[in-house]
Structures are given as C-alpha cells and as structure tokens.
Amino acid sequence: MPCVADWLNCPLSIVQGIFVQNNPDPEWEGKVTEYFREKLKENNATNWVPSLNDVPLHYLKPNSLVKFRCMIQDMFDPEFYMNIYETVDTHTKSRVTHFGKYRDLAECGPHQEIDLNPTKVVTAERQTFYCVPVPGESAWVKEAYSSVSQARVCPSTSYTPSRHKRSYEEDEDMELHPSKQREQHLGNIADIHGSGEPKRLETEASATRQMISLNCSPPLDLNFPLPGEKGPACLVKMYRNWDNFKVNDVLEVYGILSVDPVLNILNNEDRENSSSPVDSMDCMDTVEEQRVHSPPASLVPRIHVILAQKLQHINPLLPACLNEEESRSFVSSFMSELSPVRAELLGFLTHAFLGDSLAAEYLILHLISTVYARRDVLPLGKFTINLSGCPRNSVFTEHIYRIIQQLVPASYRLQMTIENMNCLQLKPHKDYTANRLVSGVLQLASNTSLVIDETLLEQGQLDTRGVHNVTALGHLITWQKVDYDFSYHQMEFPCNINVLITSEGRSLLPSDCQVHLQPQLIPPNMEEHMNSLLTAVLPSILNKFRIYLSLLRLLDYSISDEVTKAVEDDFVEMRKNDPESITADDLHRTLLIARFLSLSAGQTTLSRERWLRAKQLEALRKARLQQQKSVNGNEL
C-alpha cells in the first residue's frame, strides 16, 4: 500500500531530484513522466491522489499531486516559459540551474537574480486548456468516484482555525449567496498571506472587500455550459502531446496543483498598468482577456499536467480501459449474466412507462445507441426517439428524466418553453474581446443524454435567437453537429449526444423514430408511483443497469456477408408486397434497431432471429401510430 510519500505531497522535489541527476540531458523530462506513471500503477495508487472533483480547494496542499476529471471547454493560445534558467547570487556570484517546468513562477531565492541572458535560458512551449467538470455529470457518478478515494486531506495550515469549522457548514449558504462566496475567497487570499494573527487577517480581508465594492468588478463567470453547475474550473497546462486533445474531449489529468496567491497580485498589477495609454501599447491583451486568461488562482486553480488520458467513458463502475487483460475478465463475467439484467431493466422501464413495454424496449435501444462512424456527412448509429403521447404539463416527463438520470453517467433536461428558446444560449460563441469561447447548453461531452421536454411548450412568438436555437437543436439531431458561432463564420463541431424528445403530439423537431406512449394503467398519484419505483429497486440492481447501458455502447458489431444478403432479399420482398410505404429510410431504421437489439442481448453480430424481432417491433410501432392517426387526423 503506497504511503503518503514525497511523490504525492511534494512532487516538485521528485522532479528536482531527477532534474539534478540528468541535467543537461533533455531526457530528464521523459524520466519524470515515467516515474509518476510507474508510481500510479502501484496498488491502486490512483485512489490516493486527491481529486479536485471531490475535495474542496482549500483542503488541498499547494504544489501537491492532484487529479481532475474534466471536459475541455476552451483552448487558449500556447505560452512560452523558461524551461531551464540560472540564478546568480548577488553576494557570492555563485550560479544555480533551475527548471521552470510544472511551475507558474520562476524560483528565485533571497539575494538571487535570474540571468536573462538568452544563452543561459532554454525556453519551451506549453498549451493551456480551460477545463470544467463534465457537464451534467450524474450525482451517482460523483458519489461512486468519491467513495473509492483514499486521499488523506485536511484544511490547509495557512487557514485560521475558525475557518476550519465553517468550511462545510457554510457551503450551502455560499451557493445561495454568491456575494458571500466572493468575500470568502477574498478572505482566503488574506489568510494565505497572514502570520497567524486573526485580527490582522480580518482587517485585511475587510479592507480588500471594501476595495472590491468600490471597484464594482463583476464576479468571474466560470463559463460552465449548463446552468446551475457546480465544481471547480481549472487552467490545465499541458507540456506534451497536446495535439491529441481537442475541445469537448473528456480527460483525466494528473498534475501539480498551483494556487500561488502571488499570481493574483501580478495579474492585478498587469491590469492596472494596462489601463495607462503608454503601457497598453506594449501589451496587446485587453483587460477582459487578462481577466479571463489569468483569473484568480483561488477561483480557477492551475494544474501542471504530468500525465493525461482521454476517457472512453466516465462510468466509475466500469474499468477505465476495456482493452486491458483485467478488464476483459470483467467484461466476460458481466456478459455471462446479461440476459437477466436486460429482463429486469425492461421490467423496470415498463413500470416507469405505466405498463408500456414497447416504449420501454425502444428506450433501451436508444440508451445504448452511439455514433459509431460517419459516412460523408451522415452520422451512423444515432437514434433519436420522439416519445409522443406524454401527458401535458405533468410530472410524468420530469420523473422519466429522473429515472434516466439514475441510469446514465451524464444527462441534461432541456425544458422547451418559448422563454427558454428566446433566452438560453444553446450554441457556444467566440468572444473576441476576452478572446475566449463562451459556452452554450449544447457544448456537451460525448454520450451525454439530452432530454428535450416539449410538453411545456405553449403558444407564443419565437424571436431571432429562439429561431436560431430551434434550428440548432434540429441540426444536432439530424447531423450530430453543433455550429459554434465565430461571428464572421460558423464552425461545425461533431458531437455524439443521445437525444430523447418527450411531447404530447408529434414533435416539432426531427427524430429517427416516433414511439407513441400507450399507458396500461393511470396511477392515482403519479408522484408517488414514480418515487416508489426508484426506492424499490436495489442499489446493486441499479448498478447492474448502469454497467449494462455503458458497456454495450462500447462493444464492436458486425454483419456477415451471408446475413447481409438475406436482409437485402427480405427488403426486396417487403418492397414488392408494400411498395408505397416501405422506403430506404425504413431499411436503415430497421437495420439500426436490429443492431441495438443484438447488442442489447450481448451479441456482436446480426442473426436472422434479431432481424425478424426488429421487423416485429417496427410493425407494432407503426400500427400504434396508424391507430393514433385514425383518432387524431394530424397525428403521425
């Protein structure tokens, strides 16, 4: 079992040792990465590393090793830094060589000066990503990651005892009153500079608050894509292979935490200096850009990355990488009990849909769907369902979303009201003044479940933004792309988002498949019925549902030449029998349903049995729509 050793608490001392041993050999940087990679392989050592997702920032030791599970929200311009430099003692004239990697500030002791002679300084480049917690990450995901953590953390010793007691008690109050939160952060800065004199600290914090209130600086927008999101945003500084990562990728990074309060002072001085006309000629950055790109470290900490990996998924119940030997045994073990899990999940969702097993069957297929390839502009594997026949202005759709939230790792419910369409910013756009990408609701991680609730839509007028938002939703559903607005042009960003539309009649938005709900029972108390569903299911069974849905998305799938020929012949026969209603779209949809039916049963190839079952499901679905059309002439 790894102890809380230097590599965890003081990683920079480890880097220093490797640097001293290997300098001037440039391979020292690779040896640092290899050292930490090997350490993290030992006896679940990753669980000993504190996570910014779980631990409050003031409980983390500056310059310690931390990890962060995040999505890249924006990518800043690369920056140059002093990788290797020398300091000169002003008294003895002795020289010491330092490394600047994994640091925000150059190391320079008393009576020392940095030799800025170009021949003595080796510069290098690093890439800064602005990262946020995964948008819409489910509470059960956060709890599961947190529960396996064995990190030993305690409040920073630079905080006064009175603050220790208040740290968690005031969390909820801080969230409800942002002004208090800003005051608390200002207090943090004062505490870091303090010398254990509570009275002086209080005076300094009070004076700082007065300065801020006079300055009327607006609170920093952390640029989360979804409203109401919580958690830290970080500036993630990458030193190698940053070309492998792009905006909206989900990463897990291990690196050195930098929250040096000196950064705040330097940034404030830069802003003050840039306000004068002379200095503004030397510095091309606007005040807004400096504020966004160099925010207070107490609000947006820095992580200097040693190791980073792109995550296949964020389900903590699954192995991180399914290609490893240990993971294969986990997969084969789970696949052996797949059939009963599927049956239980179908029963669970049937109860949620008030006895409608057909709707439950289609929802399972929807939840395991994923874009597996793109042919030209066509995304293959997307399966947007329009669940029509939902009660209007009812708690039903809200509870359906709550159930989906309990099953998938990340989700969001978009209430499609006239007000939301006219007010929300769905598409991200570029702010050229601050030189940043301003997030929008549709900036989501891959495999996020987006539930669009159309039952709340009333009559009203869409303004220009509303029309653009509805168009953006249609574009997302049809092409699995979101157009980011760069003012002078639109840039398409491919995505992989599972969209479920709940509506009373047929949706205004496009979909791949419309399933009309036919409840077999109407409970006297819908709220009670839905709540009892979630309380009745055992946590162990719920976890099996979660593994089932995440795992099946990651499986490979193929169709043999023999089955392909049989499907083609069958489709030709179907066209002969009913040339009016059977189209190429029907073939594509039925093949898609057959694919997900096969995967839902743990089969990675298509069999004739699954093809016939797919045709049967489609026949039932279409018959239900025809029946509804005869009742309502405008329905289908």
KEDRENKOL-677681 format. One line per 5 residues: number of its first residue (from 1); their letters; for each residue x, y, z of C-alpha. Coordinates in pm, whole numbers, padded with zeros to 5 digits, m for minus. Example, Ala and Ser with C-alpha at 12.3 -4.5 7.8 and 13.67 -1.06 7.14 Angstrom:
<rs>
1 = as = 01230:m00450:00780 | 01367:m00106:00714
</rs>
This chain:
<rs>
1 = mpcva = 00000:00000:00000 | 00160:00331:m00102 | 00226:00572:00181 | 00175:00944:00167 | 00526:00991:00028
6 = dwlnc = 00714:01274:m00135 | 00583:01191:m00480 | 00229:01264:m00359 | 00279:01560:m00125 | 00593:01716:m00276
11 = plsiv = 00614:01606:m00639 | 00833:01905:m00727 | 01108:01766:m00500 | 01097:01441:m00703 | 01118:01643:m01026
16 = qgifv = 01408:01842:m00878 | 01596:01520:m00796 | 01551:01379:m01147 | 01648:01715:m01298 | 01969:01740:m01093
21 = qnnpd = 02068:01381:m01177 | 02008:01412:m01551 | 02069:01778:m01646 | 02176:01877:m01915 | 02035:01559:m02075
26 = peweg = 01691:01664:m02224 | 01562:01314:m02148 | 01504:01420:m01785 | 01151:01530:m01877 | 01056:01185:m02008
31 = kvtey = 01201:01025:m01693 | 00974:01243:m01478 | 00667:01125:m01668 | 00779:00760:m01647 | 00846:00787:m01272
36 = frekl = 00494:00908:m01194 | 00336:00663:m01440 | 00501:00372:m01257 | 00406:00510:m00915 | 00039:00536:m01014
41 = kenna = 00034:00170:m01121 | 00118:00050:m00768 | m00165:m00097:m00559 | m00450:00135:m00659 | m00225:00436:m00604
46 = tnwvp = m00460:00645:m00820 | m00712:00631:m00534 | m00459:00802:m00307 | m00436:01108:m00528 | m00685:01379:m00417
51 = slndv = m00935:01480:m00683 | m01046:01836:m00747 | m01387:01686:m00830 | m01433:01568:m00469 | m01214:01777:m00241
56 = plhyl = m01264:02150:m00171 | m00972:02355:m00296 | m00878:02484:00050 | m00828:02123:00166 | m00555:02066:m00095
61 = kpnsl = m00190:02139:m00035 | m00034:02379:m00289 | 00219:02209:m00520 | 00088:01862:m00432 | m00014:01598:m00685
66 = vkfrc = m00386:01611:m00773 | m00616:01467:m01037 | m00912:01617:m01220 | m01186:01458:m01432 | m01293:01724:m01675
71 = miqdm = m01404:01838:m02018 | m01201:02079:m02231 | m01426:02383:m02265 | m01178:02611:m02440 | m00823:02613:m02567
76 = fdpef = m00604:02919:m02512 | m00303:03027:m02717 | 00022:02839:m02641 | 00254:03016:m02400 | 00631:03024:m02370
81 = ymniy = 00806:02970:m02038 | 01161:02937:m01908 | 01222:02562:m01906 | 01581:02589:m01779 | 01740:02903:m01638
86 = etvdt = 02013:03016:m01398 | 02007:03236:m01091 | 02305:03437:m00970 | 02373:03510:m00603 | 02427:03887:m00577
91 = htksr = 02679:03840:m00292 | 02886:03536:m00386 | 02817:03542:m00765 | 02756:03165:m00749 | 02520:03018:m01008
96 = vthfg = 02238:02765:m00966 | 02049:02597:m01252 | 01669:02564:m01213 | 01384:02406:m01409 | 01069:02608:m01487
101 = kyrdl = 00853:02317:m01595 | 00544:02248:m01377 | 00568:02598:m01226 | 00384:02925:m01278 | 00656:03136:m01119
106 = aecgp = 01033:03123:m01154 | 01220:03000:m00845 | 01443:03277:m00713 | 01559:03299:m00352 | 01675:03597:m00142
111 = hqeid = 01984:03774:m00281 | 01935:03594:m00613 | 01870:03728:m00960 | 01764:03546:m01273 | 02020:03564:m01551
116 = lnptk = 01810:03668:m01851 | 02099:03628:m02095 | 01943:03436:m02392 | 02238:03195:m02395 | 02158:03094:m02037
121 = vvtae = 01782:03047:m02077 | 01616:02749:m02250 | 01259:02835:m02342 | 00981:02586:m02417 | 00615:02591:m02508
126 = rqtfy = 00309:02468:m02321 | m00061:02459:m02408 | m00330:02585:m02171 | m00675:02426:m02174 | m00967:02577:m01985
131 = cvpvp = m01136:02275:m01828 | m01465:02233:m01642 | m01627:01933:m01469 | m01813:01706:m01713 | m02142:01891:m01786
136 = gesaw = m02449:01717:m01648 | m02248:01450:m01465 | m02490:01242:m01256 | m02482:01253:m00877 | m02429:00875:m00858
141 = vkeay = m02114:00909:m01070 | m01970:01174:m00839 | m02056:00968:m00531 | m01905:00649:m00674 | m01576:00818:m00762
146 = ssvsq = m01565:00988:m00424 | m01638:00665:m00233 | m01328:00484:m00366 | m01098:00776:m00288 | m00842:00708:m00016
151 = arvcp = m00684:01052:m00033 | m00586:01194:00305 | m00655:01563:00306 | m00708:01825:00572 | m00762:02200:00565
156 = stsyt = m00455:02396:00463 | m00247:02507:00763 | m00245:02859:00622 | m00611:02890:00719 | m00716:03005:01065
161 = psrhk = m00896:02753:01294 | m01223:02946:01281 | m01235:02888:00907 | m01193:02512:00954 | m01515:02492:01144
166 = rsyee = m01710:02695:00890 | m01583:02534:00570 | m01865:02285:00517 | m02138:02444:00729 | m02144:02749:00504
171 = dedme = m02123:02566:00167 | m02496:02580:00104 | m02516:02942:00215 | m02231:03034:m00017 | m02410:02878:m00312
176 = lhpsk = m02728:03069:m00237 | m02544:03398:m00179 | m02262:03445:m00433 | m02160:03776:m00276 | m02069:03586:00043
181 = qreqh = m01872:03340:m00166 | m01667:03622:m00320 | m01600:03761:00026 | m01492:03416:00142 | m01244:03388:m00148
186 = lgnia = m01101:03729:m00064 | m01061:03610:00291 | m00871:03308:00159 | m00617:03532:m00011 | m00567:03733:00308
191 = dihgs = m00525:03411:00512 | m00253:03283:00282 | m00050:03599:00334 | m00121:03603:00709 | 00104:03515:01002
196 = gepkr = m00150:03366:01240 | m00292:03694:01366 | m00670:03659:01325 | m00737:04025:01395 | m00496:04147:01127
201 = letea = m00632:03890:00881 | m00986:04008:00944 | m00883:04372:00894 | m00703:04292:00568 | m00995:04091:00434
206 = satrq = m01237:04368:00530 | m01023:04631:00360 | m00996:04416:00047 | m01374:04372:00039 | m01419:04749:00060
211 = misln = m01176:04797:m00230 | m01366:04545:m00437 | m01702:04701:m00356 | m01569:05039:m00467 | m01418:04887:m00779
216 = csppl = m01752:04717:m00864 | m01574:04435:m01050 | m01830:04186:m01180 | m01799:03828:m01049 | m01590:03597:m01266
221 = dlnfp = m01801:03381:m01497 | m01663:03027:m01478 | m01818:02955:m01820 | m01995:02628:m01736 | m02203:02505:m02033
226 = lpgek = m02509:02416:m01822 | m02691:02650:m01581 | m02663:02564:m01214 | m02344:02358:m01249 | m02104:02343:m00955
231 = gpacl = m01742:02247:m00916 | m01404:02395:m00996 | m01286:02522:m01331 | m00913:02481:m01393 | m00642:02606:m01622
236 = vkmyr = m00479:02281:m01730 | m00126:02335:m01861 | m00011:02058:m02095 | 00357:02005:m02179 | 00347:01728:m02439
241 = nwdnf = 00114:01561:m02691 | m00147:01835:m02656 | m00235:01788:m03024 | m00405:01461:m02918 | m00672:01659:m02733
246 = kvndv = m00944:01890:m02860 | m01236:02097:m02732 | m01512:01885:m02569 | m01283:01586:m02503 | m01321:01432:m02157
251 = levyg = m00990:01383:m01977 | m00846:01266:m01652 | m00530:01458:m01572 | m00269:01406:m01301 | m00056:01706:m01224
256 = ilsvd = 00084:01957:m00980 | m00161:02199:m00822 | m00067:02566:m00843 | m00267:02817:m00638 | 00005:03071:m00565
261 = pvlni = m00161:03394:m00442 | 00128:03592:m00597 | m00038:03518:m00933 | m00335:03730:m00826 | m00113:04022:m00731
266 = lnned = 00083:04004:m01058 | m00234:03986:m01264 | m00390:04281:m01082 | m00075:04485:m01141 | m00084:04395:m01511
271 = renss = m00445:04513:m01538 | m00368:04838:m01359 | m00066:04903:m01581 | m00255:04817:m01900 | m00509:05088:m01817
276 = spvds = m00248:05357:m01892 | m00221:05458:m02261 | 00157:05410:m02277 | 00166:05059:m02133 | m00135:04948:m02334
281 = mdcmd = 00078:04990:m02646 | 00322:04730:m02512 | 00050:04486:m02403 | m00196:04386:m02671 | m00422:04193:m02430
286 = tveeq = m00739:04370:m02323 | m00837:04392:m01957 | m01118:04143:m02027 | m00874:03898:m02187 | m00630:03924:m01897
291 = rvhsp = m00916:03866:m01654 | m01033:03551:m01837 | m00692:03407:m01918 | m00535:03487:m01579 | m00819:03453:m01326
296 = paslv = m00751:03443:m00950 | m00588:03111:m00860 | m00823:03084:m00561 | m01117:03062:m00806 | m00953:02890:m01103
301 = prihv = m00651:02687:m00990 | m00378:02576:m01230 | m00280:02214:m01288 | 00058:02145:m01446 | m00001:01812:m01615
306 = ilaqk = 00238:01520:m01573 | 00001:01254:m01712 | m00323:01289:m01908 | m00554:01040:m02073 | m00868:01075:m02281
311 = lqhin = m01152:00882:m02115 | m01356:00627:m02311 | m01638:00679:m02062 | m01700:00827:m01716 | m01886:00534:m01559
316 = pllpa = m01696:00456:m01234 | m01848:00106:m01224 | m01658:00006:m01541 | m01281:m00034:m01586 | m01133:00284:m01734
321 = clnee = m00987:00098:m02033 | m01163:m00213:m02163 | m00864:m00334:m02367 | m00654:m00442:m02069 | m00642:m00806:m01955
326 = esrsf = m00815:m00743:m01620 | m01090:m00551:m01795 | m01156:m00838:m02036 | m01230:m01075:m01749 | m01470:m00817:m01601
331 = vssfm = m01650:m00784:m01936 | m01678:m01158:m01996 | m01806:m01212:m01641 | m02075:m00947:m01682 | m02175:m01068:m02029
336 = selsp = m02249:m01412:m01885 | m02534:m01264:m01675 | m02657:m01018:m01936 | m02992:m01181:m02010 | m03146:m01146:m01661
341 = vrael = m03014:m00789:m01632 | m03185:m00696:m01958 | m03511:m00858:m01845 | m03503:m00669:m01514 | m03424:m00339:m01686
346 = lgflt = m03710:m00392:m01932 | m03948:m00459:m01641 | m03822:m00153:m01454 | m03872:00078:m01754 | m04209:m00080:m01835
351 = haflg = m04329:00025:m01489 | m04186:00373:m01549 | m04384:00394:m01875 | m04702:00291:m01691 | m04710:m00061:m01834
356 = dslaa = m04599:00021:m02193 | m04337:m00248:m02271 | m04291:m00135:m02634 | m04185:00214:m02526 | m03954:00056:m02265
361 = eylil = m03795:m00166:m02533 | m03727:00132:m02759 | m03583:00334:m02471 | m03327:00059:m02400 | m03222:00067:m02767
366 = hlist = m03198:00447:m02750 | m02985:00445:m02434 | m02725:00207:m02583 | m02711:00390:m02918 | m02396:00579:m03017
371 = vyarr = m02247:00732:m03331 | m02002:00460:m03435 | m01892:00608:m03771 | m01955:00889:m04019 | m02008:00841:m04392
376 = dvlpl = m01962:01172:m04568 | m02191:01395:m04358 | m02416:01115:m04229 | m02362:01005:m03865 | m02419:00629:m03835
381 = gkfti = m02563:00494:m03511 | m02760:00796:m03389 | m03108:00700:m03269 | m03317:00998:m03160 | m03656:00895:m03026
386 = nlsgc = m03965:01113:m03008 | m04179:00975:m02726 | m04520:01123:m02807 | m04842:01083:m02610 | m04689:01219:m02289
391 = prnsv = m04933:01394:m02054 | m04917:01772:m02095 | m04774:01983:m01809 | m04747:01671:m01597 | m04481:01547:m01356
396 = ftehi = m04452:01237:m01578 | m04178:01373:m01808 | m03987:01513:m01512 | m03984:01171:m01348 | m03887:00993:m01669
401 = yriiq = m03585:01223:m01679 | m03507:01147:m01314 | m03503:00775:m01398 | m03273:00831:m01698 | m03051:01041:m01471
406 = qlvpa = m03016:00740:m01240 | m02909:00517:m01530 | m02665:00721:m01740 | m02339:00896:m01637 | m02427:01239:m01782
411 = syrlq = m02757:01398:m01882 | m02950:01724:m01911 | m03320:01807:m01935 | m03392:02100:m02165 | m03736:02244:m02097
416 = mtien = m03853:02365:m02436 | m04056:02671:m02344 | m04088:02989:m02550 | m03899:03177:m02279 | m03610:02929:m02272
421 = mnclq = m03580:02921:m02651 | m03571:03301:m02664 | m03334:03346:m02369 | m03096:03049:m02349 | m02764:03046:m02532
426 = lkphk = m02759:02698:m02689 | m02466:02744:m02928 | m02121:02840:m02798 | m01982:03160:m02948 | m01648:03336:m02964
431 = dytan = m01597:03648:m02754 | m01317:03829:m02938 | m01281:04099:m02669 | m01197:03844:m02399 | m01053:03602:m02658
436 = rlvsg = m01245:03304:m02527 | m01513:03059:m02633 | m01831:03140:m02439 | m02005:02812:m02364 | m02361:02717:m02462
441 = vlqla = m02602:02449:m02344 | m02516:02227:m02643 | m02145:02215:m02554 | m02174:01868:m02406 | m01942:01571:m02370
446 = sntsl = m01976:01265:m02591 | m02255:01018:m02493 | m02445:01272:m02285 | m02822:01207:m02275 | m03018:01518:m02371
451 = videt = m03390:01502:m02285 | m03589:01774:m02462 | m03924:01826:m02287 | m04167:01966:m02542 | m04477:01910:m02325
456 = lleqg = m04414:02252:m02166 | m04436:02437:m02498 | m04715:02695:m02511 | m04829:02924:m02789 | m04604:03226:m02836
461 = qldtr = m04363:03410:m03062 | m04004:03299:m03116 | m03761:03586:m03161 | m03441:03566:m03370 | m03245:03385:m03101
466 = gvhnv = m03535:03144:m03046 | m03543:03054:m03416 | m03165:03002:m03414 | m03191:02781:m03104 | m03462:02560:m03255
471 = talgh = m03256:02535:m03575 | m02951:02436:m03369 | m03148:02155:m03200 | m03265:02026:m03538 | m02909:02040:m03673
476 = litwq = m02780:01849:m03369 | m03044:01575:m03407 | m03005:01533:m03783 | m02628:01564:m03828 | m02489:01523:m03474
481 = kvdyd = m02307:01853:m03517 | m02325:02187:m03338 | m02239:02510:m03519 | m02017:02727:m03299 | m02061:03095:m03376
486 = fsyhq = m01732:03271:m03456 | m01911:03593:m03567 | m01760:03601:m03913 | m01822:03231:m03978 | m01981:02920:m03829
491 = mefpc = m01760:02624:m03738 | m01909:02274:m03716 | m01812:02065:m03415 | m01908:01694:m03442 | m02078:01550:m03136
496 = ninvl = m02231:01226:m03008 | m02535:01318:m02798 | m02832:01089:m02733 | m03146:01297:m02780 | m03485:01192:m02640
501 = itseg = m03782:01421:m02713 | m04093:01396:m02496 | m04404:01556:m02646 | m04783:01543:m02641 | m04828:01514:m03019
506 = rsllp = m04564:01467:m03282 | m04254:01676:m03207 | m04170:01996:m03391 | m03814:01866:m03406 | m03687:01589:m03635
511 = sdcqv = m03632:01240:m03496 | m03523:00897:m03616 | m03816:00719:m03460 | m04151:00823:m03311 | m04294:00598:m03039
516 = hlqpq = m04642:00682:m02916 | m04694:00609:m02548 | m04984:00378:m02459 | m05013:00358:m02078 | m05178:00043:m01949
521 = lippn = m05250:00198:m01611 | m05302:00551:m01477 | m05184:00570:m01114 | m05397:00793:m00888 | m05078:00963:m00766
526 = meehm = m04807:00990:m01036 | m04550:01138:m00797 | m04591:00852:m00553 | m04581:00589:m00829 | m04254:00720:m00978
531 = nsllt = m04086:00767:m00640 | m04174:00414:m00534 | m04005:00282:m00848 | m03666:00421:m00754 | m03692:00331:m00387
536 = avlps = m03799:m00027:m00466 | m03502:m00112:m00688 | m03194:m00238:m00501 | m02872:m00034:m00537 | m02690:m00346:m00660
541 = ilnkf = m02951:m00395:m00936 | m02935:m00026:m01028 | m02556:m00058:m01063 | m02603:m00354:m01298 | m02835:m00143:m01514
546 = riyls = m02569:00130:m01525 | m02293:m00112:m01625 | m02521:m00274:m01885 | m02604:00053:m02063 | m02246:00189:m02061
551 = llrll = m02077:m00137:m02159 | m02299:m00216:m02458 | m02220:00124:m02612 | m01853:00025:m02626 | m01891:m00316:m02794
556 = dysis = m01793:m00377:m03156 | m02055:m00502:m03401 | m02053:m00657:m03748 | m02284:m00817:m04005 | m02169:m01122:m04201
561 = devtk = m02196:m01132:m04580 | m02447:m01413:m04553 | m02682:m01218:m04326 | m02637:m00903:m04540 | m02757:m01097:m04845
566 = avedd = m03056:m01238:m04654 | m03153:m00887:m04531 | m03131:m00745:m04885 | m03354:m01024:m05022 | m03601:m00973:m04740
571 = fvemr = m03615:m00597:m04806 | m03677:m00654:m05178 | m03966:m00885:m05085 | m04107:m00624:m04844 | m04097:m00361:m05122
576 = kndpe = m04284:m00593:m05356 | m04560:m00652:m05103 | m04594:m00285:m04999 | m04415:m00051:m05243 | m04597:00261:m05116
581 = sitad = m04496:00259:m04751 | m04161:00074:m04743 | m03870:00311:m04817 | m03492:00315:m04788 | m03534:00501:m04458
586 = dlhrt = m03733:00205:m04325 | m03446:m00030:m04416 | m03190:00197:m04248 | m03402:00229:m03930 | m03478:m00144:m03910
591 = lliar = m03108:m00228:m03953 | m03028:00018:m03674 | m03288:m00137:m03444 | m03155:m00485:m03529 | m02805:m00365:m03440
596 = flsls = m02910:m00237:m03098 | m03131:m00541:m03033 | m02832:m00767:m03097 | m02604:m00561:m02872 | m02872:m00546:m02600
601 = agqtt = m02864:m00927:m02593 | m02484:m00932:m02584 | m02449:m01044:m02947 | m02192:m00861:m03159 | m02318:m00997:m03492
606 = lsrer = m02663:m00985:m03651 | m02865:m01306:m03656 | m03181:m01379:m03852 | m03370:m01405:m03523 | m03276:m01046:m03426
611 = wlrak = m03362:m00917:m03773 | m03711:m01068:m03751 | m03754:m00927:m03399 | m03657:m00580:m03528 | m03918:m00607:m03805
616 = qleal = m04178:m00714:m03548 | m04104:m00416:m03320 | m04128:m00176:m03614 | m04462:m00328:m03723 | m04601:m00279:m03370
621 = rkarl = m04475:00076:m03353 | m04619:00172:m03693 | m04954:00007:m03616 | m04975:00212:m03298 | m04907:00533:m03493
626 = qqqks = m05172:00444:m03753 | m05419:00378:m03475 | m05341:00718:m03324 | m05374:00882:m03664 | m05727:00747:m03700
631 = vngne = m05813:00901:m03363 | m05628:01228:m03436 | m05610:01323:m03800 | m05298:01535:m03755 | m05102:01268:m03572
636 = l = m04814:01068:m03723
</rs>
